[in-house]
């Protein structure tokens, strides 16, 4: 019985990392910096980070791109701004027309704020969920609720 309770708590925790209200579709930006600031402000407005984390996200992308392929960028802060994270969370923005990012085009921007080394697990989850371009296409065209279901593993 304890096993099932633990699993349920783990599922609840995973789902708390991404709230459907932190998913926006139909976004527009003229640059990766504009998109990073925008997704960072979502994390800030939701109370997950302090403002200094956004500059850390920009610094990280300028030092080593956060574009990972499959039209996906995963801006996250440098180690130096880890103290600006109040709670591990994600914010997702969808750019149907794409935005230039490190010589590529990003349509899915996932802002990551992690209090510990949880970012590694989060990155693995993103790669697992969005490793197939057909799924990425569905996400780009999907509603916030659909995107949430894909990212939290609730989709059929």
N, C-alpha and C positions, 0 to 999 in steps of 0.2 A: 504494500500500500504506500509506503514512504517513497518508493521509486516513482510512482505516478504523480505524487504531490510535487516532488522535486522537478520532474519534467515539466509540469504545468507552470511552476514558478520560473523555470528557465525560459519557457515560451513567453510568459508575461514580460520578463525582463527584455528579451529580444525585441518584442513588439514595442516596448517603451522607447527603445533607441530610435525608432522611426515612427513618428506620429503622422497620420494622414494630413494634418493641417500644415506640416512642413514639407509638403510636396506641391510644387507649382508647375503647371503646364502652360504652353503658349508663351514662353519667355522670349525676350529679345535682348541682345547685347551686341555692342560693336567690337568688343575685345574680351580676351580671357580675363584681364584685370577687372573689367566691369562685372563680369559674371562671378568672379571670386568675391568681390565686395558684396554683390547682391546675395549670394548664398551664405556668406559670412553674416550678413545682417539678419538673415532668417534665423540663424543659430543664436545670434545676440538677442534678437527680439523675443525669442522663445525662452531666454534665460539660461541657455546652456554654456555660454562663453562670456568672457569679458571682452571689451572692445579691442584690446591689444592683440588678441588672437587673429583678428582679420589681417593685420599687418604681417603677422607670422605666416599666414596662408599665402599672402602675396610673395613674401620673401622665399618661401619654400618653392613656389612655382617658378620664380625667377632663377633660383639656383639649380633646380632640377625639375623639369616639367612634371606636372601631375596628370598629364594626358597619358592614358594607359592603353589606348587602342579601342576598336569597336565603337568609335564615336563617343567615348566616355572619358571624362576628366574627374579626378577625385581630389580636389583641393583640400589640404589639411595643413595645420600649422607646423612650424619647426619645433624641435625638441625644446628650444629656449622659451617658448610661449606655452608649454604644457600646463603651467600653473594658472593660465587664464581659462582653462576648461573647468567648468563647474560640474558638468555631468556629461557622460558619453552620449552622443546623439548624432543623427544624420539629418541633413536637409537636402532635398532633391529638386533640381530645376530642369525642366525640359525645354530645349531650344529647337523647335521643329526645323527652322531654316539653317541651323548650325551657326557656330561662331568659330573664327580662326583660333587655333590653339596649337602652338609649337609646330607650325607647318602642316597641321592636320585640321580636321573639322570635328568639333565636339557638339553633340546634341543632347547628351545626358551629363549633367554636372551634379556630382554628389559631394556635398561638403561634409567633411568628417571632423568631429571633435571627440577626442578620446582622452580619458583621464590617465590611463595606464597603457600597457602594450596591447590593449584591446583592438587597436587599429589594425593589427596583423590579422586577427580573426575577422574583422569587418571587411578587410580587403579580400580575404579568401572567400567570404560570403558573396561579395560583389562579383568576383570572378566566376564563381559557381553559378550565380543567378543570371548574369549577363554575358556569359561566355559565347552564346549563340547569337549571331546577328539577327536571326528571325525574332528572337525574344526582345532584342534591343528595338527592333522596328515596332513591335507590339507596345513596348513601353513608351516610345516616342509618340505613338498615336493614342495611348491609353489615358484614362481618367486618373486622378490622384488615388482613388480607391483601388483601381486595377493595379497601379504601380505599387501601392502598398502591399497588395496581396502577392505580387510577384516577389518583392523584396523580403517579405516576412515568411514566405513559403506557404501561404494560404491558398494560392491559386491552384485550380484543378489541373 
